[in-house]
Amino acid sequence: MRYDGMKDVRITAIRKADYKDLQARYENPIQHACDVVEGQQWIARGGDKPDGMCDSAWESMRWFVEELAAGRGNFYDGWMKNPDSAFISCNDGFRPVSFLIEAM
């Protein structure tokens, strides 16, 4: 849902880890794992989840995206060099992806 005055937010996959040793030790075999590739981008319009964004990753970043879209930021009193951004990782401990989230 788009609100007047809401900013678009760019989401960029910066780094993807793949812990095969942990997968072998703890994870049941799965048919389909994460499709995200480093450098991949999405645009969240009005704070909404972009098409093609992983549900699990979205749940990890949704609050930050919604806040940036609403013009708020400066999380944790100066955590990021750019106060209109955040750096969030998805919650997959076996193959986490780190995302840069930026108000446009």
N, C-alpha and C positions, 0 to 999 in steps of 0.2 A: 504494500500500500504506500503510495507516494504522497508525501505531505509537502505543502509549499515551504520553501526555504530549506528543505532537506538537501544535503550534499550527497553526491555519489562518492563511493568509497572503493578504491582499488585494492584488490587482494592479490598478492604475488607469492607464489611458492618459492621460497629462497633456498631451502635445504631439505633433503629427504634422506633419512637414515634407514638402514635395513639391517637389523640385528639377527642374522641367521642363527647364531649360536643360541640366542634366547628363544627364537621360534622353535628350534629343534628340541629344546629342553622343556618348554612350557606350553606351546601352542598346539592345539589339534590341527591337523591338516585342513586347509580351507581351499575352496575352488577359486575364489576371486579375492585378490588383495587390492590395495590402493592403486589407482590409476594415475595419481597426480605426478607430474614431472616438474623438476626444477625449472623455474622461469615461467611456468604457466600462470596466467592472470585471469581474474574475473572482475566484474564491476557489480557492486551491490548498489542498486538504485533505490534511494530512499530508505536505506537500512534493511531492505529485503534480501533474502538468500538468493544468490545468483543461480541461474540454471547451470547444472552440471557440478555444483559444489557438493562435496561429500557431506552427508548428514552429520557424521561424527565430528568432522572438522568444523562445520558450521556451529555446532553446539559449543565448541571450545572458544569460538571467537565472536559469537553473535552479539553479546553485550557490548564489546568494544566497537564493533561495526555500527551498531545502533547509536551509541554515544557519539561517535565521530560524524555520522550522518546528521545528527541533530545539532552539530556545531560545538559539541563538548569534546574535551580531550584533556591533555596535560595529566595523564593518569599517574597516580602515585607521586604527585608533586615533583615532576621533572624527570621521570624515569627515562624517557626517550629524548634524544637530541632534537627531534622534530616533535613538538607537542601535539601535532595533529596526526599522530601515528601510534601504532602499537606493534609489538612483535610477539606472536602467539604461536604455540605449537598445538597440534591436534593431540588427542589423548590416546592414540595408538602407541603403546609402549614398545611394540615389536618393529614398527616402521613409521616413527613419528615424522611429521612434516612441519617445518617452521615457516610461518607466513608473516610477511610484512603487510600491514594494513594501513592505508593512507587515505585521509580525506582529500578529495580533489577540489 
